[in-house]
Amino acid sequence: MAALAASCGYTTSPALLPTHLKTIAIPVFENQTTEYTLEQDVTNAVIARFVTDNHLRVVDERSANAVLRGKVVLYRNTVFGFSTGTSAEEYRVTVGVAVTLKDQVKNRELWSDENLVKTANYFVVDVPGQRARTEIDGRKEAIEKIADEIISRTVEGW
């Protein structure tokens, strides 16, 4: 019983990441939206997350054991809440991507999601506990959530 209790705990080792995978390439995501530079922002956030995580070293595609390909398929900025009048005070940014991780060594797909969507809300006026923010702030937060989800699915096996 004590051995079982001692084995229960948080670990940073990957659950499903094959041991032969040490490197990853992340080509620039495609952009199927009308938002300028969105593909670069998503790509940069994903690369930064992998660099910070350090389970897989980011390299060029020819040297990589795995390749993460993606495309931005959705971008929306919509009103989410109004003031007591008719003025919009809260907005929601929605970013959606299609992503595939391929094992280049064994030539197989490790995971894929055609509709990975994350949102972030922001207020355009100061509210208790939060200063006013812009669409760019909401966009950045939604992109960071996408990068977090991609890293989790890749190295933790969610």
PLY file of the C-alpha trace (Angstrom):
ply
format ascii 1.0
element vertex 158
property float x
property float y
property float z
element edge 157
property int vertex1
property int vertex2
end_header
0.00 0.00 0.00
2.84 2.41 0.90
4.60 1.67 -2.40
1.42 2.41 -4.31
0.91 5.70 -2.46
4.53 6.72 -3.06
4.17 6.10 -6.79
1.26 8.50 -7.10
2.58 11.93 -7.85
3.30 14.49 -10.47
6.00 13.71 -13.00
7.43 15.81 -15.80
8.33 12.80 -17.90
6.25 12.36 -21.03
3.51 9.74 -20.91
3.25 8.89 -24.59
6.24 10.57 -26.25
8.27 7.79 -27.88
11.82 7.61 -26.52
13.38 7.76 -30.00
12.00 11.27 -30.52
14.52 13.89 -29.45
13.99 16.68 -32.00
11.07 18.44 -33.65
10.63 20.73 -36.63
7.86 23.32 -36.64
7.43 24.85 -40.10
5.52 28.13 -40.29
1.80 27.44 -39.95
-0.38 28.14 -42.99
-2.88 30.96 -42.63
-6.39 30.41 -43.99
-7.73 33.56 -42.34
-7.57 37.20 -43.40
-5.58 38.15 -40.28
-2.17 39.43 -41.26
0.81 37.71 -39.51
-1.44 35.40 -37.48
0.40 32.32 -38.80
3.74 33.78 -37.68
2.39 34.65 -34.23
1.04 31.11 -33.72
4.24 29.49 -35.03
6.45 31.66 -32.80
4.34 30.89 -29.72
4.46 27.13 -30.38
8.23 27.18 -30.96
8.76 29.23 -27.79
6.70 26.71 -25.79
8.78 23.77 -27.09
12.01 25.61 -26.32
10.82 26.38 -22.78
9.53 22.83 -22.24
12.81 21.27 -23.44
11.48 17.71 -23.99
12.13 18.05 -27.73
14.82 20.24 -29.27
13.54 22.44 -32.12
15.59 21.88 -35.29
15.22 22.22 -39.06
12.93 19.80 -40.85
15.70 17.64 -42.41
17.26 16.98 -38.98
14.01 16.39 -37.08
12.68 13.14 -35.64
9.17 14.63 -35.62
7.41 17.38 -37.56
4.53 19.48 -36.29
2.50 20.97 -39.14
-0.35 23.36 -38.66
-2.66 25.83 -40.25
-4.69 28.63 -38.75
-8.26 27.98 -39.83
-10.28 30.40 -37.69
-10.00 33.88 -36.27
-12.87 35.77 -34.72
-13.18 38.81 -32.48
-16.74 39.20 -31.24
-18.63 41.21 -28.67
-19.12 39.14 -25.53
-20.62 41.58 -23.04
-22.30 44.96 -22.92
-22.41 47.72 -20.34
-25.69 48.71 -18.72
-26.22 50.78 -21.84
-25.56 49.47 -25.30
-21.79 49.89 -25.36
-19.66 46.79 -25.89
-17.27 46.33 -22.97
-16.11 42.74 -23.28
-14.91 40.91 -26.37
-13.89 37.33 -27.11
-11.05 36.40 -29.45
-11.32 32.90 -30.93
-8.40 31.23 -32.71
-8.63 27.81 -34.34
-5.90 25.65 -35.82
-5.55 22.28 -37.52
-2.42 20.46 -36.31
-0.67 17.17 -37.08
2.38 15.68 -35.37
4.24 13.12 -37.44
6.97 10.73 -36.31
9.54 10.99 -39.12
11.53 7.99 -37.86
8.66 5.50 -37.98
6.69 7.41 -40.64
3.43 7.56 -38.69
1.07 10.16 -37.35
1.28 10.55 -33.57
-1.71 12.86 -33.16
-3.86 15.20 -35.14
-6.62 17.70 -34.44
-8.44 19.44 -37.27
-10.31 21.77 -34.93
-8.21 22.90 -31.97
-9.95 26.09 -30.82
-9.09 28.39 -27.91
-10.63 31.64 -26.75
-9.68 34.61 -24.62
-11.92 37.36 -23.28
-10.81 40.94 -22.72
-12.44 44.13 -21.46
-11.95 47.38 -23.37
-12.65 49.38 -20.19
-11.10 49.11 -16.75
-13.00 46.68 -14.52
-12.27 45.72 -10.90
-9.06 43.71 -10.86
-8.29 44.16 -14.54
-7.12 47.04 -16.67
-8.53 47.67 -20.12
-6.98 45.51 -22.84
-6.97 45.40 -26.63
-7.79 42.84 -29.30
-4.05 42.19 -29.63
-3.94 41.22 -25.92
-6.85 38.82 -26.40
-5.29 37.40 -29.55
-1.98 36.80 -27.77
-3.70 35.04 -24.86
-5.71 32.74 -27.18
-2.53 31.89 -29.12
-0.68 31.08 -25.88
-3.51 28.69 -24.93
-3.15 26.95 -28.30
0.61 26.62 -27.82
0.05 25.18 -24.32
-2.44 22.63 -25.67
-0.08 21.56 -28.46
2.82 21.04 -26.07
0.60 19.11 -23.65
-0.70 16.78 -26.33
2.78 16.22 -27.67
4.85 15.58 -24.55
2.26 14.61 -21.95
0.03 12.48 -24.14
-3.30 14.16 -23.39
0 1
1 2
2 3
3 4
4 5
5 6
6 7
7 8
8 9
9 10
10 11
11 12
12 13
13 14
14 15
15 16
16 17
17 18
18 19
19 20
20 21
21 22
22 23
23 24
24 25
25 26
26 27
27 28
28 29
29 30
30 31
31 32
32 33
33 34
34 35
35 36
36 37
37 38
38 39
39 40
40 41
41 42
42 43
43 44
44 45
45 46
46 47
47 48
48 49
49 50
50 51
51 52
52 53
53 54
54 55
55 56
56 57
57 58
58 59
59 60
60 61
61 62
62 63
63 64
64 65
65 66
66 67
67 68
68 69
69 70
70 71
71 72
72 73
73 74
74 75
75 76
76 77
77 78
78 79
79 80
80 81
81 82
82 83
83 84
84 85
85 86
86 87
87 88
88 89
89 90
90 91
91 92
92 93
93 94
94 95
95 96
96 97
97 98
98 99
99 100
100 101
101 102
102 103
103 104
104 105
105 106
106 107
107 108
108 109
109 110
110 111
111 112
112 113
113 114
114 115
115 116
116 117
117 118
118 119
119 120
120 121
121 122
122 123
123 124
124 125
125 126
126 127
127 128
128 129
129 130
130 131
131 132
132 133
133 134
134 135
135 136
136 137
137 138
138 139
139 140
140 141
141 142
142 143
143 144
144 145
145 146
146 147
147 148
148 149
149 150
150 151
151 152
152 153
153 154
154 155
155 156
156 157
